[in-house]
């Protein structure tokens, strides 16, 4: 594997290697949610995917916390390696692990104790509450493993091992798919089986990632460190944009579930579950692109190599734009085959709602690639506040009023078009912030 800084590795070669591996690894991580929905849809039915969709925002929350610590800590780690400060980089690794342990335990305790009010808040009505609860309770117990997994993957990429990071996440996703089939069909365990299969994913992924420590040239050493709040603030500021990218997906899913439930009912939530799960795969690709070029940007930023940074940024923007266009075309021209995968009961009402919504919802992806590239670029060069501002606007500030207004004016069509307006407004500010940041590199 070519390493950052090696003379034989051009910026283009490194970009292709790191981003392709990161996109594949994120795709692998998204497979466990996609597999859950597919097998639940075909093994449990429309109510099953409605119940599953109510819980899915919680996966975004604990994964988001993992990326907050992982991307934030790994970005500082990458910058430190670029400056040849190996001891400082290693200390950041151990601090991040310590923070992850504390935060993950607190998260699991709170979400387990307050399970009933959380599920009610998420929209679990009496019709689907029992099924949602069976999936939720198992998932919350294993939340710390999910968080440690994404933190570990982040550091592997920044420690010049993107290939193992990809293989680890793919191994976890593949394990989940196999167990999903086994637990839902032959063993007839329903959503409980789906939850157990999902919980197995980070276990396998972490075991695969542990192979990194068998390599001689790694920089990640487990050592005792004294907990300090100051580094945590810096880690959080750089990683918060990644958290918001995940958290915003949870917010969107939660708000859409509530609004669609009011406008159409449970069958509408089932239809949206199909779109939401396809969305998870698409967002995983954009996230993989951002996480793939982040280690490169951080390393060259540490070396103060503005030329390489601009070259990598240009490639990222072109890749993000091309990926956006491809996804939009798929949503516009191939909605029915995608919907059929999840409509085993051949419910005409579900198919009709999803067929209308999928192309409209996918239209928002035309600008998502640019927004994600800018968000991850700003974080990679240490501009955590600017990156967080964009993520917050995209994930919460814009979406709440726009969704309410669009639902009021245009009902279901307005709900589907909400994200297009949100991404457009975000993109205007993203281009402005990007231009200012690039000027500072001169």
C-alpha positions in Angstrom: 0.0 0.0 0.0 1.3 3.4 -0.9 1.7 5.8 2.0 1.1 9.5 2.3 4.3 11.4 1.7 6.0 8.7 -0.3 7.7 10.2 -3.3 6.3 7.5 -5.7 2.7 8.4 -4.8 1.1 11.2 -6.7 -1.7 13.2 -5.2 -4.0 11.7 -7.8 -3.0 8.1 -7.0 -3.5 8.7 -3.3 -6.9 10.4 -3.8 -8.2 7.5 -5.9 -6.9 4.9 -3.4 -8.1 6.6 -0.3 -11.5 7.8 -1.5 -12.4 4.5 -3.3 -11.5 2.4 -0.3 -13.4 4.8 2.1 -16.5 4.9 -0.1 -16.5 1.1 -0.3 -16.1 0.8 3.5 -18.9 3.2 4.2 -21.0 1.4 1.7 -20.3 -1.8 3.7 -21.4 -0.1 6.9 -24.6 1.0 5.3 -25.4 -2.5 4.1 -26.4 -3.7 7.5 -29.3 -1.1 7.6 -30.2 -1.8 4.0 -30.2 -5.6 4.7 -32.3 -5.2 7.8 -34.9 -3.3 5.8 -34.9 -5.7 2.9 -35.2 -8.8 5.0 -37.7 -7.3 7.4 -39.8 -6.0 4.5 -39.9 -9.5 3.0 -40.0 -11.5 6.2 -42.2 -9.3 8.5 -44.1 -6.9 6.1 -45.0 -3.3 5.9 -45.6 -2.8 9.6 -42.2 -4.3 10.3 -40.3 -1.8 8.1 -42.4 1.0 9.7 -41.3 -0.1 13.1 -37.7 -0.4 12.0 -37.7 3.0 10.4 -38.8 4.6 13.7 -35.7 3.2 15.4 -33.2 4.0 12.6 -32.6 7.6 13.7 -31.0 6.2 16.9 -28.4 4.4 14.8 -27.5 7.8 13.2 -27.1 9.3 16.7 -24.7 6.8 18.1 -22.8 6.5 14.8 -22.7 10.3 14.7 -21.1 10.4 18.2 -18.6 7.8 17.0 -17.7 9.9 13.9 -17.6 13.1 16.1 -14.8 11.6 18.2 -13.2 9.5 15.4 -13.0 12.2 12.7 -12.1 14.9 15.2 -9.4 12.9 16.9 -8.1 11.3 13.7 -7.9 14.7 12.0 -5.6 16.0 14.8 -3.7 12.7 14.6 -3.2 13.1 10.8 -2.0 16.8 11.2 0.4 15.7 13.9 1.8 12.9 11.7 2.3 15.5 8.9 4.4 17.5 11.3 6.3 14.4 12.3 5.1 14.6 15.9 4.5 10.9 16.4 4.3 11.0 20.2 1.7 13.7 20.1 -0.3 11.8 17.5 -0.3 8.7 19.7 -1.5 10.6 22.7 -4.4 12.0 20.7 -5.3 8.4 19.8 -5.5 7.3 23.4 -7.3 10.4 24.5 -10.0 9.8 21.9 -10.4 6.1 23.0 -10.9 7.3 26.6 -13.5 9.9 25.6 -15.3 7.3 23.5 -15.5 4.8 26.5 -17.0 7.5 28.8 -19.5 8.9 26.3 -20.6 5.5 25.0 -21.4 4.1 28.4 -23.4 7.2 29.4 -25.3 7.0 26.1 -26.2 3.4 26.5 -27.4 3.9 30.1 -29.6 6.9 29.3 -31.1 5.4 26.2 -31.9 2.1 28.0 -33.4 3.8 31.1 -35.6 6.1 29.0 -36.4 3.6 26.3 -40.2 4.1 26.5 -40.3 7.9 26.2 -37.7 7.9 23.5 -39.6 5.4 21.4 -42.8 7.4 21.9 -41.0 10.6 20.9 -39.7 8.8 17.7 -43.3 8.1 16.7 -43.8 4.5 17.9 -47.6 4.3 18.1 -49.4 1.2 19.7 -49.6 -0.4 16.2 -45.8 -0.8 16.0 -44.5 -0.1 19.5 -43.7 -3.7 20.5 -41.8 -4.4 17.3 -39.9 -1.2 17.5 -39.0 -1.8 21.2 -37.6 -5.3 20.4 -35.2 -3.8 17.9 -34.3 -0.7 19.9 -33.4 -2.4 23.2 -30.8 -4.8 21.7 -29.3 -2.0 19.6 -28.8 0.3 22.5 -26.9 -2.3 24.5 -24.4 -2.7 21.7 -24.1 1.1 20.9 -20.6 1.4 22.5 -19.3 -1.2 20.1 -20.6 0.7 17.1 -19.0 3.9 18.5 -15.6 2.2 19.1 -15.8 0.7 15.6 -16.2 4.0 13.8 -13.5 5.6 15.9 -11.0 2.8 15.2 -11.8 2.9 11.4 -11.1 6.7 11.4 -7.7 6.2 13.0 -6.8 3.3 10.7 -7.4 5.6 7.6 -5.2 8.3 9.1 -2.5 5.8 10.1 -2.1 5.0 6.3 -4.3 1.8 6.3 -7.4 2.6 4.3 -7.5 -0.8 2.8 -8.0 -2.6 6.2 -10.5 0.0 7.2 -12.5 -0.9 4.2 -12.2 -4.6 4.7 -13.2 -4.3 8.3 -16.4 -2.4 7.6 -17.3 -4.7 4.7 -16.7 -7.8 6.9 -19.1 -6.4 9.4 -21.7 -5.6 6.8 -21.5 -9.0 5.2 -21.8 -10.7 8.5 -25.0 -8.8 9.2 -26.5 -9.7 5.9 -25.9 -13.5 6.4 -27.3 -13.4 9.9 -30.2 -11.3 8.9 -31.3 -14.0 6.5 -30.7 -16.8 9.0 -32.5 -15.1 11.9 -35.5 -13.7 10.0 -36.3 -16.5 7.6 -35.2 -20.0 8.9 -35.4 -19.1 12.6 -38.4 -16.7 12.3 -37.1 -14.3 14.9 -38.5 -11.1 13.3 -37.1 -7.7 14.4 -35.4 -9.3 17.4 -33.3 -11.4 15.0 -32.6 -8.3 12.8 -31.3 -6.5 15.9 -29.0 -9.3 16.9 -27.7 -9.6 13.3 -27.0 -5.8 13.3 -25.3 -5.9 16.7 -22.9 -8.5 15.3 -21.6 -6.1 12.7 -19.3 -4.0 14.8 -17.9 -7.1 16.7 -16.7 -8.6 13.4 -15.5 -5.3 12.1 -13.4 -4.6 15.3 -11.9 -8.1 15.1 -10.8 -7.4 11.5 -9.5 -4.0 12.4 -7.3 -5.4 15.1 -5.0 -6.9 12.4 -3.6 -3.3 12.1 -1.6 -3.8 15.2 0.2 -6.8 13.7 1.9 -4.5 11.2 5.3 -3.2 12.0 4.9 0.4 10.8 1.7 1.5 12.6 1.7 4.5 14.9 -1.2 3.5 17.1 0.1 2.4 20.6 -2.2 1.8 23.6 -0.9 3.8 26.5 -2.3 5.4 29.7 -3.1 9.1 29.3 -4.4 11.7 31.7 -7.8 12.9 30.7 -7.9 16.6 29.6 -10.9 18.6 28.6 -9.0 21.0 26.3 -8.1 18.4 23.7 -11.7 17.1 23.9 -13.0 20.6 22.9 -10.7 20.6 19.8 -11.6 17.1 18.9 -15.3 17.9 19.2 -15.0 21.1 17.2 -13.4 19.3 14.3 -15.6 16.2 14.5 -18.9 17.9 15.1 -19.6 18.4 11.4 -19.3 14.6 10.9 -21.7 14.2 13.8 -24.1 16.6 12.3 -24.0 14.8 9.0 -25.2 11.7 10.8 -27.4 13.5 13.3 -29.1 15.5 10.5 -30.1 12.2 8.9 -31.7 11.2 12.2 -33.5 14.5 12.4 -34.7 14.3 8.8 -35.9 10.7 9.4 -37.6 11.6 12.6 -39.3 14.8 11.3 -40.3 13.1 8.0 -41.8 10.1 10.0 -43.9 12.5 12.1 -45.1 14.7 9.2 -45.8 11.7 6.9 -47.7 10.0 9.7 -50.0 13.0 10.0 -50.5 13.4 6.2 -50.8 9.8 5.1 -50.6 7.4 8.1 -48.5 4.3 8.8 -48.5 3.2 5.2 -46.8 6.5 4.3 -44.1 5.8 6.9 -43.6 2.4 5.3 -43.2 4.0 1.9 -40.7 6.6 3.3 -38.8 3.7 5.0 -37.9 2.5 1.5 -36.6 5.9 0.4 -34.8 6.5 3.8 -32.9 3.3 3.4 -31.8 4.1 -0.1 -30.8 7.5 1.3 -28.6 5.8 3.8 -26.6 4.1 1.0 -26.3 7.4 -1.0 -25.2 9.4 2.1 -22.7 6.6 2.9 -21.0 7.2 -0.5 -20.8 10.9 0.0 -19.5 10.4 3.6 -16.9 7.9 2.2 -15.7 10.5 -0.3 -15.3 13.1 2.5 -13.6 10.7 4.9 -11.4 9.4 2.1 -9.7 12.6 1.2 -9.7 14.0 4.8 -6.5 12.2 5.9 -4.7 13.4 2.8 -5.8 17.0 3.3 -4.9 17.0 7.0 -1.4 15.5 6.3 -0.5 18.0 3.6 -2.0 20.8 5.7 0.4 19.8 8.5 3.2 20.0 5.9 1.9 23.4 4.6 1.7 22.1 1.0 -1.0 24.3 -0.4 -0.5 23.0 -4.0 -1.3 19.4 -3.1 -4.3 20.6 -1.0 -5.8 22.5 -3.9 -5.2 19.6 -6.3 -7.0 17.2 -4.0 -9.8 19.6 -3.4 -10.4 20.0 -7.1 -10.5 16.2 -7.6 -12.9 15.9 -4.6 -15.3 18.5 -6.1 -15.3 16.8 -9.5 -15.9 13.4 -8.0 -18.7 14.7 -5.7 -20.4 16.5 -8.6 -20.3 13.4 -10.8 -21.5 11.1 -8.1 -24.4 13.5 -7.4 -25.5 13.5 -11.0 -25.4 9.7 -11.3 -27.5 9.2 -8.2 -30.1 11.7 -9.3 -30.4 10.0 -12.7 -30.9 6.6 -11.0 -33.7 8.1 -8.8 -35.4 9.7 -11.8 -35.3 6.8 -14.2 -35.2 3.7 -12.0 -37.6 4.3 -9.1 -39.9 1.3 -9.6 -37.3 -1.5 -9.6 -35.8 0.0 -6.4 -39.2 0.1 -4.7 -40.1 -3.4 -5.8 -37.2 -4.8 -3.7 -39.0 -3.8 -0.5 -42.7 -4.3 -1.5 -43.0 -8.1 -1.1 -46.7 -7.7 -0.2 -47.2 -5.8 -3.6 -49.0 -3.1 -1.7 -50.3 -0.7 -4.4 -50.7 2.2 -2.0 -47.2 1.8 -0.7 -45.8 1.6 -4.2 -47.7 4.7 -5.3 -46.5 6.8 -2.5 -42.9 5.7 -2.8 -42.9 6.1 -6.6 -44.0 9.7 -6.3 -41.5 10.5 -3.5 -38.3 8.8 -4.6 -37.5 10.9 -7.7 -38.4 14.2 -5.8 -36.4 13.2 -2.8 -33.4 12.1 -4.9 -33.4 15.5 -6.7 -31.7 17.0 -3.6 -28.6 14.9 -4.2 -27.6 17.2 -7.1 -25.9 19.5 -4.5 -25.2 17.1 -1.7 -21.8 16.1 -3.1 -20.5 19.6 -3.1 -21.8 20.3 0.4 -20.2 17.2 1.8 -16.8 17.9 0.1 -16.8 21.4 1.6 -17.8 20.3 5.1 -15.1 17.6 5.3 -12.5 19.9 3.7 -13.0 22.7 6.2 -12.7 20.2 9.1 -9.6 18.6 7.6 -7.7 22.0 7.6 -8.8 22.7 11.2 -11.7 25.1 10.5 -14.1 23.2 12.7 -16.4 26.1 13.4 -17.0 26.8 9.7 -17.5 23.1 9.0 -19.9 22.8 11.9 -21.9 25.9 10.8 -22.5 24.3 7.4 -23.5 21.0 8.9 -25.9 22.6 11.5 -27.6 24.7 8.8 -28.0 21.7 6.5 -29.1 19.4 9.3 -31.3 21.4 11.6 -31.6 25.2 11.1 -32.9 25.1 7.5 -34.8 21.9 7.5 -37.2 22.5 10.3 -38.9 25.7 9.0 -38.7 24.6 5.4 -40.3 21.2 6.1 -43.1 22.7 8.1 -43.8 25.3 5.4 -43.6 22.9 2.5 -45.8 20.3 4.2 -48.4 23.1 5.0 -48.4 24.5 1.4 -47.9 21.3 -0.7 -48.5 18.4 1.7 -46.7 15.2 0.7 -45.1 16.7 -2.4 -43.8 19.5 -0.3 -42.3 17.1 2.1 -40.4 15.2 -0.6 -39.0 18.5 -2.0 -37.8 19.9 1.3 -34.3 18.6 1.1 -33.7 20.1 -2.4 -34.3 23.6 -0.9 -32.2 22.8 2.1 -29.2 21.6 0.0 -29.5 24.6 -2.3 -29.4 27.1 0.5 -26.5 25.3 2.2 -24.5 25.2 -1.1 -24.6 29.0 -1.5 -22.9 29.4 1.9 -20.6 26.4 1.3 -19.2 27.9 -1.9 -18.6 31.3 -0.1 -16.7 29.6 2.8 -14.7 27.4 0.5 -13.6 30.4 -1.6 -12.4 32.2 1.6 -10.5 29.1 2.8 -8.7 28.5 -0.5 -7.6 32.1 -0.6 -5.9 31.6 2.8 -3.8 28.8 1.4 -2.0 31.1 -1.0 
